Amino acid sequence: MTLRLPEELDAALVTIAEAEHTSKHALILSGVEQLVRERLQAAQVAEALDFVLKRDAGLLKRLEDA
């Protein structure tokens, strides 16, 4: 895989990598891993919310009318 970054983003990445004594590759890998975790967690939360809303629709309606 080849990753082409805009010059400004690449320069910022170099600055961060130097400050953290790591490589650009390691920073990008860490960022992608974090993004994947966040997206998967968001999908799980949405799925759980959908389940609860469907399962408890009657209860929620009664609470709404109370």
N, C-alpha and C positions, 0 to 999 in steps of 0.2 A: 504494500500500500504506500502511496506517495501522498504526503500532506503538504499542500501549498498554502501558506499563511500570508495575509497582507503584511507588508513591511513593518507597520506599526505594531501589530500583534506579535510578530516574530521578535522584534526588538524588546518588547515588554517581557516576553517569555525568556529571552536571554538574560535580562536583568534579574528576573525572579530566580532563574536557575542558578545564576552566579551567587546571588544572595543566600540561597538555600543549599549551596554546594551540591547540586544535583544536575541531572541532564534535562534538556528540553523533552526528550523522549519520556523520562520518568514523570515529569510534570503533566504531560499530555495524557499518559496512561492513567495517572491518578485522577485527572479531571474526567476522563471518559468513564472510569469505574464509578466515580461519584455520581455522574449523570445517570448512568444505568441504574444504580441503586435507588436514586430518588424517583426515577420514572417507574420502576417496578413497585416501589412502595406506594406511590400515588395511585397506581392501577389497583393494588390490593385494597387500599382504603376506599376507593370508588366502588369496587366490587362488594366490599363488606357493607358499605352504606346502602347500596342498592338492595342487597339481601335484607337488611334490617327494615328498610322502608317498605319493601314488599311484604315481609313477614308480619310486620306490625302496623300495616295500613289501617286496619280497623281500629286499633287502639289509638293511633295518631289522629284519626278522624274524630273519635269520641273526645279526645283531649282538646281538639280544635273547637269543638262545639260546646265545651264546658265553660 
